[in-house]
Amino acid sequence: MPDWEETSLGDLVEIKHGFAFKGQYFSDTPPGDVLLTPGNFAIGGGFQFNKLKYYDGPNEPDYTLQGGELLVTMTDLSKAGDTLGYPAIVPVEARTFLHNQRLGKVVMKSDAVGQDFIYWLMRTPAYRSEVLSSYTGSTVKHTSPTRIQAFRFIMPPRDEREAIVASLSSLDDKIELNRRMNETLEEMARALFRDWFVDFGPTRRQMKGATEPTAIVGHAFPPEKAATLAPLFPAVLGDDCLPEGWRYRPLNSVVEQQKQSVKPDQHLDEEFEHFSLPSFDKASWPTRELGSEIKSNKTGVPANSLLVSKLNPRIERVWVPQNAGEHRQICSTEFLCLKPAPGLGVATIEALFRSDEMREKMAAMVTGTSNSHQRVPPKVLMQAEVLLPGNCAEAFEGIGLPLLHKRQANERENQTLAEMRDLLLPKLISGEIRLKDTEGKL
């Protein structure tokens, strides 16, 4: 490829350190500007919104980021350096994002090479290998601007670069669209659950003379649907301030904790889908391992069940596994595996565990002295009082389950798109395949 030239990142970019913002102004909740950390970087590159940190201290205008700027992680606490050296683009939105000291801001030295190409280059296995071969530290891994800028590669000509960026970005854009759609679908289910089982909206509206029982995020049910739902809800509140006839009951009456022990070392050649906390936090997909690779006993995950993390319940960790039936599913001991009782459905129980009220109850049950070791005792949790009247819970499932299935379909599509992207990325940037070879396949 005579028109491809060898160069280094240092020839193209400068990487600037962030600011050491004072910890006394940090918070896990607003108000404040969003202080970006390595936790906002996805494995493989890209931005993720989980575990946001907020800073409500003195203004540092030189370290206020603009939407679209490129950052790179320079510190990682994980054993494998999961996100070390990976890039992310600052989201373009109304919130203000701050440049923290553990992140580097990538500044282009000229406009000869676009920032978007550098972003994809910093997601390639070759670049990743360079970063992991030169970091310092053991418990906390560090890289530096000098080490990152030392990475050498063969750069395609401009038209090839632009085509590569366009093709890879189109896959990422579809993944992001599906992610945002899932946020909307989840919020619809959450809002409906709160209206029915926390705020008692259908009953309160009937007390005011309304005939329509509820709405989903501002969109009313069709009249014929409202007519079938309205009779399910009491028309008045009782002396206990609950809809008349509704009563709390223990969680163990609406879900059954699954305790079947699976010993993978007795099935050395069988492949398992293993749900563990890292995959739970960072992707909606389990790891796939042979029995010989799993060293401790696990809990079997039957169909139509859900997983709830026992660790630090202030972080929402609720997961409905997708089971294609190809592999046995198991989960680690960080989870409670729960199966709805007869007459209830997994979408309803998921909405219950995503509700603020349930999370607050779980947070009040924790044992342990630090966030990383806080656990919810299962026996205590299973006695928690919940409010899920039978007919109304069944009606909720009829609405919530299609929303859940759509989310799961989007997750499956995103998995396929991500695999395609990750397969094409190194081959395109190295020139192993040219973009004309992929025409009609994207």
N, C-alpha and C positions, 0 to 999 in steps of 0.2 A: 504494500500500500504506500506508494511513493509520496502521496499527498498528506500522509499522517506524520506529525512531527513529535519528537520526544520533548517533554518539558516537565516541570515540577509545579506543585501547587504554589510554592513560594514565588514562582515567577508571575503568578496570576493574582494571588490574594495576600492580604495581610489579616492576621487574626488578633483582635484586641480583647484583653481581659475585661471582666465585669467588675462591679463595685461590691465591697464588703458591707452590705446593708446591716444595720444593727438589729440583732435578734430580739431585742426588747419590743420591737414594733411589729413582730411577725404574728400572724394568726392563721388559723385554718378556715376562717369564715370572714366575709366582708364586715366592715368597710375596709377600703384601702385599694391600692393598685395591685395587680397580679405580679408577684415576684416569681419569675420563671426559675425552675430548678431542673436537674437531670431527670426527675420524675415525670416531667412533661414531654420527654422524648420517648418515642416508641422504639421497641427493639426492631432493628432494621432501618430506622430513620423515620422522620415524620413527627408531627406534633400530636400530643394527646392531652385531653382536658382533665384527666383524673388527678386527684391529689393537688389541687391548686393551693398555693400559699399566697397570703395577702400581706401587704406592707402598708402601714398607716403612720409613717414617720416623716422626717424632713425630706423635702423634695430634692432630687438629684437629677436635674435636667439633662446632664451629659450622659446619663445611663437610662434614659427613657427610650424605649425602642419604638420603631415605626413598623406598622404592618407591612409584611413582605420582606423584612430583613432576614438574613440567614444567620443562624446560630449553630454552634457545635458544642457537644458536651466534652469537658476536659477532666471530669471526676466521676467515678463509679464505685458504688459500695458492694456490688454483687460479686459472687465468686467467679463468674465467667466474664465480668466486664460487659454486661448485657448491652449497655447503651454507650459505652465509652467511644468517643470520636464520631458518633453518628450526628447527622445534621437535622435541623428542623427549621421551618419557615414561620416567622412570627405571624399569627393570625391577623387578618384585617377585620377589625371590629371596634366597637365603641370603647371597650375597656382599655385601660393603659397597662402596658407590660413593661417590666423593669429588667435590666440586664444585670443578673447576679454574678458574683465572683467565680462561680464554678463553671461558667459558660464562656465561650469565646464568640465574639461577633466577627463574621467573615465579611471583610470589606474588599471589594474588587479594586485592583490597581488600575484597571482601564476598562473601557467598554468593548474591548476586542473580543472577549469571551463573556458570554452571558452568565449571570449568577445561577440560573436554572440548571445549566449544564454542570456547574460545580456541585450543586445540590445532589444531582444524580450520581456524579462521580464519587462523592463521599458516602454513597450507599452501596458501592461495589465491594465484592469479597476481597479484591486485591488491595484496595485502600484499607479495608477493615483488618486484613492480615498485617499490614504495615503498622497500624496503630497498636494492635495487640502484641506485636513483637518488640515494641519499644517503650511500653508504659513502665512507670516506677510505682513501688508500693505493693503491699500484699492485701491487707484488709481493705484499704482504700486505694484504688488504682488511679493514677494520674497520667495524663499526657500533657503536652504543651504546644504552643503555637509553632515552635521550632520543629518539633517532631512531626506535626501534621503537615507543615509546609514542605518537609523533606520528601514527601511522597512523589515519586516520578511515574509518569504514564505516557502513553502514546496518544496524542490528541487528534481527533478527527477534524477534517476541514469544516468551515462554518455551516455549509448547507447540510452536512451529515449531522452535525451537533444539533442544529435546530430541528431536524426531523426526528432524531432520537428523543429529544426533550418532549416534542409534541406527542409522540406515540406513548411514552411512559407516563406522561402527565395525564393523558386521556384515561388511562387505567386508574390512576390515583384519583382523578376527578369523579369517576363512577363509584369508586370505593367510598369517597367522602360523601357523595350524594346518598348512598345507601345508609351510611352511618347517621347522617342528619335525619333521614326518613325514619330510622329506627328510634332516634331520640323523640321525634314527634309521636310515633306510635306508642312508645312507652309512656310519654306524658299524657296521652289520651286515656290510657288504661289507669294511670295513677290518679288523674283528675276525676274520672268516673268513680273509682273506688272511694276516694275521699268524699265525694258528694253523697254517695249512697250510704256508706258505713261509718263515716266520721261526722260529717256535718248534717246528716239526715235531711238532705235537700228535698227529696221527693215528698217526705212527710210534711216538712215545713211549707212547701209550696202548695200542697193540698190544703193545709190549714189556712192559707191565704186565698183559697178558692181556685187555684190553678188546676188544670187537668193534665198538663204535660209533666211527667215525673222528673225529667232531668235533661241535661244537654252534655255533649262531649266537646269540650274546649270550644264553646261558642256555637256549635252546630247542633240544632235541635233534632231530636228524633222525628221521623215522619209521623203524622197523626195516627196511622194504623199501628205503628210500633208502640207509640206512647199509650195507646188504648189498651194494649195487652200488658204493658208494664205497670200501669197505675194501680190496678187492683192488688198487686203483690205487696204494696207498701201500706202500713197503717196510716190512717188519716189524721191521727193526733199523737202527741207525745204524752207519755205517762208521767206519774209523779216522780219517777226516777230520771226524768229528762231523756229517756230512750223512747223510740217509737213503740207504741203500745203493743205489748206482747213479746218484744225483743228482750233477750237475756244474754249476758255474757256466759261463756263456757270455756273450759281449759283448752289450751292448744292441742293436747293429746287426744281430744275428741274430734278434731278436724284433720289431723295429720298423724301418720304412723312413722316413727323413726325406724329407718332401715338399718339393721345391724348385721346383716349377713357378712361373714368374714371370708375373704378370698385370699388364697395363698398362691401368688403368682409363681413361686419357686417350685410348685408342684405341677406347673403347666409351662415348662421351659420353652416349648416351641409355639405356644399360643400367643397371639398378638392382642394386646389390651389397649383400650383408649383410657388413659390415666389422667384424671382431673387432679391438678395440684395447684397450690396457691399462685405460683408465678404465672402459669398459663391462665389462671382464673383472672388475675389482675390485668394482664397485658394483652389478652386476645380471647375471643369467644370460641376457642377451639382447644381440645385436650392434646396432650402429648401422646404419641403412639409408641409403645414399647413392647418388647418381648418379655415373657415371664422371667426369663433369665436375667433381665436388666433391672427388675424391680425387687428390691432386697427385703422389704417388710410387708406384712399383711395389710390388706386394704379392705375397704367396704364396697360391696357390690352395689351398682347403681341400676335399679330396674327401670323399665320404660315408664313414662309419665310420672316422673319424680322430679324433685328439684334439690339443688345444693345450696346450703346457707353456711357461710363461714362462721366458725366459732370465735375467730380472732378479731379483736378490735372492732366491735360492731358499729362504731361511729363512721366507719367506711362502709358504704353500701356494697355488699358482695352477695348477690343472689343470682343464681344461674340455673336455667332450665336446659338440661343437656338435650342435644339432638342425637337420636340413636337411629342409624341406618340399618342396624341389625347385622352388620358385617363383623363387628368385634365386640367382645365383652367389655362393658364399661365399669370402671372402678374409680374410687376417689380416696384421697389421702385423709388422714385423721384431722386435718384442719377444718373439715366440713361435717355438717349434719346433713344426712341424706333423708329427705322427707317425702312421703307418698300421701297424697290426699285421701281422706276417708271416703267411703262410698257416698255418692251424691254431690261431692265437691270436685273441683277440677284444678289442674296445675296452674292455669292462668290466674285464677282467683287467689290461690295460695301465694303465688309470686307477687301479686299486687299487695297482698297483706304484708309480706316481708319487705316490700319496697316502701311501705308507708312510713311517714315520719314517726307516727305514734308507736309502731312496732319497734322501730330502731331505738327510740327513746327507752322503751321497756327493756330491750336487750342491753343497752348501755348501762342501765341501772343494775343489771345482774352481774356485771363482769367481776371476775377475780383476777388478781395480778397487780403488780406495782408499776408497770410501764405499758405504753401503748403497744409495743411489740409483743408483750407477753399476756395481754389481757384476753381472757377467754370467757365465753358464756357457758356456764355449767348446763349440760343438756337436761338434767332432771329438773332444774329450776325453770328453764325455758319452757319445757313441755307443760308446766302448770300455769303459764301466763294466760291471762284472760283475754279472749278475743270475741268479736261480735260479727258473726256470719250467719244470719238467718237463712234457713234452707232454701226457700223458693227464690229469694232475692239473690242468694249466692249462685244458684243455678242459672238465673237470668244473666247475672254478670258474666258467668263463664261463657254463655252463648255469644256475648259481645266481645269479651276479652280474648277468647281462644283464637279467633281469626286474626286479631291484631298480633298475637304472639307468633302464630304460624307465618305471618308476613315478615315479621322481624327475623325469624329463623331462616326463611328463604333468602332474605337479604344477606344474612351472615354467611350462608352457604355460597352465594354468588361472590361475596367479597373474598372468601377463601380461595375460590377459583381464580378470581382476578389477581389476587396477590401472588399466587403461585405462578401465573403467567408472567406477571411483571418481574418477579424475582428470577425467573428463568431467562427472560430476555435481557435484563439489565446488563449483566457482565458480558454477554455475547455481543450486544450492540456496541457497547463502549469500547470493547477490545478489538472490534472489527471481525470477530469470529464469524458473525453473520452480518450481512448488510440489510438495511431497512427494506430494500426492494424484495428481499427474500421472505419478508413477513407479510407482504401485501395480501389482503384478503383474510388474514388470520386474526387480526385484532378486532 
